[in-house]
Amino acid sequence: MRQTKKIGIFIGAFLGVFLWIVLLWSGIAFLAQDNQEPAENPTGTVVTREVPEGEESTLATYEVEEGVVNFSSEEDIDAEERENYEKIWKEVVPLFPPEFLDKITKYQIITDGKDGLLAFVEKQWPADNWTLGIDSTDSIQEDGSFHKDFKGTVVHEIAHIIALESGQMDSEAQGTYTVEEGRLKEEAYLNQYYQKFWSSMDSSYDEEHPERYYRGHPDEFVSEYAATNPVEDFAETFLYFVEEDRPTGNTIRDQKILFMYEYPQLVEYRKSMREQL
């Protein structure tokens, strides 16, 4: 009798543990399926449109040739989405100086949910080709209008290409500023900018916490983000150079914007971009 009871208890316990394992495994499988990365089809288009907040996802990638995008190449994009992607591209193109638009060979639609990253550029190695990425969620608002910072962000990204394209580089240069894209020429815009405004930066500057330096030196930068590093400082300053009238003051912030006026080519870019803002 006791033996039978023990066996019954053992079997019951075994079944209970087995059922618990099954339920646990089912829950894990469900979570894994729910959180898996969107699968890409052979063309590179991400089919899944649900994007966890804060996680960057690629929705579409298009080849670009001489400023022309073949939007019909992505068959899995529905008509409404494609219309938005075309709308974004048409808004972007007039902002680009032609010689830099020709360097864009990939147009990527991404999103990281609401807010966050709005746009980026990325050099494709080893050629001097660039990818332009745009967050479609942040670019076009619910009423169909563009985000107020959309064009300004694109100008900022164009400034990166202006400063970092291969014509600004010289691998054999000595003592010039070096960035991820290579060593800058002596006469490169960004190298001259770095030598003038960053090479003798106050010792209190901490690259790990640039916002602290900015709070104590707001008259040295056009924005807090500009204090991140010389590359972002140049791009942000270029944006304010395009958007604002010529400064009349003499703060370091003003001097940085006035630096841009020393280059006739940058002044030409400013003129053409302002006509589109």
N, C-alpha and C positions, 0 to 999 in steps of 0.2 A: 504494500500500500504506500509506504513512504517512498519506495523506489519509483513507483508510477507517478507520484506527485512531483518528485524531483525532475523526472523526465519531462513532465508537462510544463513545469516552470521553465526548464531549460529551453524547450521548444518554443514556448511563448516568448521568452526573452530573445531567442534567436530570430524569430519572425519580426519582433519589434525592432531589433537592430537593423535587420535586412530592409524593412519598410522605411526606416529612417534614412538609410544609405540611398535607397532609390529616390526618395523625395529630395534629398540633398543634391544628388547628381542631376536630377531634373532641373532644379533651381539654378545650378551652375551652368548647365547647358543653355537654359533660357537666357541667362544674363550674358553669356558669351555670344549668343546669336544676336541679342539686342544691342551689344556694344561693339560688334565687329566692325572693322574698317570697311568703307564702301568698296565694292569690287570694281575694278576697272575693266572695260572691254578692250578689244585690240586697238581701238583708235585712241585710247587714253581718256575717254569721257567717263567720269564717275557717274554711274547709273543712280545710286542712292542719293536722294536729295536731303534726307534728314541729317543734320550736322549738330553734334553735341556742342553746347556753348563753350567757346574758347578754343575748340580744336579746329585747326586749319584743314580744309578739305578742298581738293581740286575738283571743280565741276566740269570744266572743259579746257582743252588746249588746242589752239589753232596755229597753223603755220602762217607766217606773214611774209609777203614778198613785195618789196618796194611800196610798202604802206597799204597793201591790199590783202584782205583776209577772205579766205574761202569758207564762209560760214556753213555752206551746205555739206561740208566734209564730215560734220558731226551729226550722224543720222539719229542718234538717240536723244538729241535735245528737242524738247517740244517747241512748238511755234512761238509761244509766249516768251519762253526763256531766250530763244534765239533772237527774238525781236529786241529784248533788253540788252543782250550782248552786243548786237549791232548798234543800238542806240548809244551805248557806252563808248564803243570804238569811234563812232562819228563825233562824239564830244571830245575825245582825246586827240584825234589827228590834227586839228587846226592849231593846237598848242605846241606841237613839235616843229622845231626847225627841220626842214627837209633832210638835211644830211644826217640828223640823228634819228628821224623816223625810219630811214633806210636801214639803220642798225637793228631795229626791232624785227626779229625773225620768229618770235613766238608770242602769242597773245593768250594769256592764261586767265581763266575766270576761277576765282577761289572764294572761299568764305570761311570765317571763323566765328560765325554767328553775328549777332548784333553788336555793333561797335568793334573796337579792336583795330586790327590791321585794315587799312583802306586800299593801299596800293604798294607795290614794290617793283624794283627792277633788279635783274640778276644777270651778270655776265656769263655767257656760255664759252667755256674754254675749248680749244685755245684761240679760236677765231674771235674777232671783235663783234660778236653778235650778242644781242640782249633779249631777255624775256621781260615783257611787261605783264605784271599780274595786277588784277583789279578785283576787289571784293564787291560782287554784284549786290549783296545784301545791304551794304552800307552806302553804295553809290547812288542807287535810285530809291527814293522814298515811296511810301505807300500811295501818295497822290501823283506819282509819276515824275516828280521833279527831282533834280539832282541834289545831293547833299551839299550844303553850303560850303564845305571844305573840299569838295571833289576836285575842282580845277586847281586849287592851290596845292593840293597833295600831288597832283600830276606834275605841276611845275617843279615841285621839290624833287620828284623822281627824275625828271629830265635833267635837273642840275647835277644829279649823281652821274648821269651818262656824260654830260659835258666835262665833268671833272675827272672821270675815271676811264674814258675811252682810250683806246690804244695810242692815239696820237699824242696823248699827254704823258706817255710812259717812255722810259729809257732805262733798260736793264743795266747799262754801264755807267749811269750817272753816279756821282760821288756826293755823299752828304745831303742827299735830298730826302724828302719825306717818303716813307714806304707804306703802302697800303696792301690789302689783300690782293688787289688786282695787279700789283707790281710796284716798281720803283719809279717815282715821278721824275720828269725832266726838270732841269733847273728852272726853266721859264714856265712850267706848267702852272695853271691857275691855282690849283690846290697847294702846290709846293710853296708858291709865293705867299699865299694866304697863311699857310702854316708858319712859315718863317717870320712873318710879320706879327701874327697874333697869338701863336701857340708855342713857339720854340722857347720863349722865356716866360711861360705861364707861371703865375704866382704859386709858390710851393704849397699853399694851402689847398690847391686843387686836388681832389681825390677822384680818380676815374671810376672807382667803385660807387661813389655817391656824388655824382656831378650836381645833383639838385641842391646839395648843401652849399656848394660853391656859388651856384646861381643865386640862391637866396641872399647871399652876402654881397654879390656883385651883379645885380640885375641890369646895370647900365653897360655891361660888357657883351650881352647877347640879345638877339632879337626875340628869343623865347627860351623857356626852360629846356626844351628838347635840344636846342642848339648847343647847350653845354655838354651834351653827351660825349662828343669827340670832334676832332677837326673836320671829318667827313660830313657829319650831320650839321655842324655849324656852318660850313660852306653852303650846303643845300638849303638850309633854313634862311640864311642871309640872302641867298639868291632869290628865294621866294619873296622876301620883304623888299628887296631891290626891285622886283617886278611889280609888286602890288602897291608900294608906297611912293610918294613923291620924294624927290631928292632931299636928304636931310640937310639941315642948316646948322646943327649942333656939332659938338666935337667930342662926344663920349666915344668910348671904344665901340659901342654898338653902332654909332653913326659912322665911325671910321671904317668899320667892316662893310657897311653898305656902300660908302663912297669908294672903297677899294674896287668894287665892281665897275664903277664908272671909268676906271683907268683903262679898261679894255674895250675898244670900239666894237669888237665882235659881240661882247656880252651886252652892250648897249643896243645893238641891233636885235639880239634875241629878246631883250626886254620890250622893245617897241612892238615887235610882232606878237608877243604873248599878251601884252596889255590890250591889244585890239580884240582879243578873244575872251577876256575876263569880264 
